[in-house]
Amino acid sequence: MDDILSQDEVDALLRGMDEGEVTGVGGMPLTQILSKEDIADVVDKTKNGGAEIVK
């Protein structure tokens, strides 16, 4: 997805491992925008983001 969206167009609720079902961008579920692999990559980067900052 190469389009730039404003923060107002992102609706996210993080709770457990929903794999993007309750996260939306521009009114569309994340699962319709990104592949499962891309979603898994985002989840991994979110989980380990603190470790990157500390390095």
KOLTIPA-322299 format. One line per 5 residues: number of its first residue (from 1); their letters; for each residue x, y, z of N, C-alpha, C, O, CB. Coordinates in steps of 0.1 Angstrom, whole numbers, plus 2048, in hexadecimal, padded with zeros to 3 digits. Glycine has a CB too. Layout:
// KOLTIPA-322299
NUM = A = X,Y,Z,X,Y,Z,X,Y,Z,X,Y,Z,X,Y,Z ~ ...
END
This chain:
// KOLTIPA-322299
1 = MDDIL = 809,7F4,800,800,800,800,809,80C,800,80F,80F,80A,7F6,800,80C ~ 809,813,7F5,812,81E,7F3,80C,82C,7F6,813,836,7F8,818,81E,7E6 ~ 7FF,82C,7F8,7F8,838,7FA,7FA,83D,808,7FC,835,812,7E8,837,7F8 ~ 7FB,84A,80A,7FD,850,817,7EF,853,81D,7E7,859,817,806,85D,816 ~ 7ED,84E,829,7E0,850,830,7E3,858,83D,7EE,857,843,7D9,843,833
6 = SQDEV = 7D9,85F,841,7DA,867,84D,7D7,85D,859,7D1,853,857,7D1,873,84E ~ 7DC,861,865,7D9,859,871,7CB,857,873,7C6,84D,879,7E0,85F,87D ~ 7C3,861,86F,7B4,860,871,7AE,855,86A,7A3,850,86D,7AE,86D,86D ~ 7B5,84F,860,7AF,845,858,7B3,837,85D,7AE,82D,857,7B4,846,849 ~ 7BB,836,868,7BF,82A,86E,7B7,827,87A,7B6,830,883,7CE,829,871
11 = DALLR = 7B0,81C,87B,7A8,818,887,7AE,80B,88C,7AC,800,885,799,817,883 ~ 7B5,80B,897,7BB,7FF,89C,7B7,7FC,8AA,7B6,805,8B3,7CA,800,89B ~ 7B6,7EF,8AD,7B3,7EB,8BB,7BC,7DF,8BD,7BA,7D4,8B6,7A4,7E7,8BD ~ 7C6,7E0,8C5,7CF,7D5,8C8,7CB,7CD,8D4,7CA,7D2,8DF,7DE,7DA,8CA ~ 7C7,7C1,8D1,7C3,7B8,8DC,7C6,7AA,8D8,7C0,7A4,8D0,7B4,7BA,8E0
16 = GMDEG = 7D0,7A4,8DF,7D4,797,8DB,7DA,796,8CD,7E0,79F,8C8,7C9,78D,8DD ~ 7D7,78B,8C6,7DB,789,8B9,7CF,788,8AF,7CB,77D,8AC,7E4,77C,8B8 ~ 7CA,794,8AC,7BE,794,8A3,7C2,793,894,7B9,791,88C,7B6,7A1,8A5 ~ 7CF,794,891,7D4,792,883,7CE,79C,87A,7CC,799,86E,7D2,784,87E ~ 7CA,7A8,87E,7C5,7B3,876,7B6,7B3,874,7B2,7BC,86C,7CB,7B1,869
21 = EVTGV = 7AF,7AA,87A,7A0,7AA,877,799,7B7,87D,78F,7BB,877,79A,79E,87D ~ 79E,7BC,888,798,7C8,88E,7A0,7D5,88B,79D,7DF,892,796,7C6,89D ~ 7A9,7D4,883,7B1,7E0,87F,7AD,7E4,871,7AC,7DB,868,7C0,7DD,880 ~ 7AA,7F1,86F,7A6,7F5,862,7AE,802,85D,7B3,809,865,797,7F8,862 ~ 7AE,803,850,7B5,80F,84A,7AC,814,83F,7A8,80C,836,7C3,80B,845
26 = GGMPL = 7A8,820,840,79F,826,836,791,81F,835,78B,81E,82B,7A5,826,829 ~ 78D,819,841,780,812,841,781,804,83D,776,7FD,83D,776,819,839 ~ 78C,7FF,839,78E,7F1,835,796,7E9,83F,79F,7EE,845,795,7F0,827 ~ 792,7DC,841,799,7D4,84A,7A8,7D2,846,7AA,7D1,83A,793,7C6,84C ~ 7B1,7D2,84F,7BF,7D1,84B,7C2,7C4,843,7CB,7C4,83B,7C8,7D1,858
31 = TQILS = 7BA,7BA,846,7BC,7AD,83F,7B8,7AE,830,7BC,7A5,828,7B3,7A2,845 ~ 7B1,7B8,82C,7AF,7BB,81E,7B9,7C3,817,7B9,7C5,80B,7A1,7C1,81C ~ 7C2,7C9,81F,7CC,7D2,81A,7DA,7CC,81A,7E1,7CE,810,7CD,7DF,823 ~ 7DD,7C5,825,7EA,7BE,826,7E9,7AF,826,7DF,7AA,82A,7F2,7C3,832 ~ 7F3,7A8,821,7F4,79A,822,7F6,795,830,7FA,79D,838,7FF,794,818
36 = KEDIA = 7F3,789,833,7F6,783,840,804,784,844,808,787,84F,7F1,774,841 ~ 80D,783,83A,81C,784,83D,81F,792,841,827,795,84A,824,780,830 ~ 819,79C,83A,81C,7AA,83D,817,7AE,84B,81D,7B5,852,816,7B4,832 ~ 80B,7A9,84E,805,7AB,85B,80E,7A5,866,810,7AB,870,7F7,7A5,85C ~ 813,799,863,81C,792,86D,828,79A,86F,82E,79B,87A,81F,784,868
41 = DVVDK = 82D,7A0,864,83A,7A8,865,837,7B5,86E,83F,7B8,876,83E,7AD,857 ~ 82B,7BB,86C,828,7C7,874,826,7C3,883,82B,7CA,88C,81B,7CD,86F ~ 820,7B7,885,81E,7B3,893,82C,7B0,899,82E,7B4,8A5,816,7A6,893 ~ 835,7AA,892,842,7A7,897,84A,7B3,89A,850,7B5,8A5,84A,79E,88D ~ 849,7BD,891,850,7CA,893,84A,7D1,89F,852,7D8,8A7,850,7D3,887
46 = TKNGG = 83D,7D0,8A1,837,7D7,8AD,83B,7D0,8BA,83E,7D7,8C4,827,7D6,8AB ~ 83C,7C3,8BA,840,7BC,8C6,84E,7BF,8CA,851,7C0,8D5,83E,7AD,8C4 ~ 857,7C0,8C0,865,7C1,8C2,86B,7CF,8C0,877,7D1,8C0,86D,7B8,8B9 ~ 862,7D9,8BE,866,7E7,8BC,86E,7ED,8C7,877,7F4,8C4,85A,7EF,8BA ~ 86A,7E9,8D3,872,7EF,8DF,880,7EA,8DF,889,7F2,8E2,86C,7EB,8EC
51 = AEIVK = 883,7DE,8DA,890,7D9,8DA,899,7E0,8D0,8A5,7E2,8D2,890,7CA,8D7 ~ 892,7E4,8C4,899,7EC,8BA,89E,7F9,8BF,8A8,7FE,8BC,891,7ED,8AE ~ 895,800,8C7,898,80D,8CD,8A3,80C,8D6,8AC,815,8D7,88B,813,8D3 ~ 8A4,802,8DE,8AE,800,8E9,8BC,7FE,8E2,8C6,802,8E8,8AB,7F5,8F2 ~ 8BC,7F7,8D7,8C9,7F4,8D1,8D1,800,8CE,8DC,7FE,8C9,8C7,7EC,8C4
END
